[in-house]
Amino acid sequence: MRMRQSINQFERAFLEESRADAARREAVRRRAAQRSRQRHIEHVHKRGTMRFVLLVLVLIATAVIVTVAMFQTLYLVMG
């Protein structure tokens, strides 16, 4: 009887440990997925910021080039 009780205790302990292990694995998987999503969001945000800065620089450069060309054309027409 004592041996059967000991085996039952081992089986219960094994089941509890396997459940706890499954819960730990699931928690690790969820944390990894959350970190992956966060990295993706940061990457997209960084890329968007770089694109915006590039757009602003291109617009400024276009305005400068058009202004210079306009004044040179005006100088040629008036001069």
C-alpha positions, 0 to 999 in steps of 0.5 A: 500500500505504501509503495502504491501511495509513493508511486501515486505521489510521484505521478502527481508530482510529475503531472504538476511539474509537466503542467508548470513546465508547459506554462513556463514554455507558453510564457516564454513563447508569449514574451518572445512574440511580444519582443518580436512585435516590438522590434518590428514596430521600432524598425518600421518607425525608424524606417518611416522617420528616415524616409520623412527626413529624406523627403524634407531634404529633397523638398528643400533641395528642389526649392533651392535648385528652382530658386537658383534656376529662376534667378539665373533665367531672370538674369539672362532675360534681363541682362 
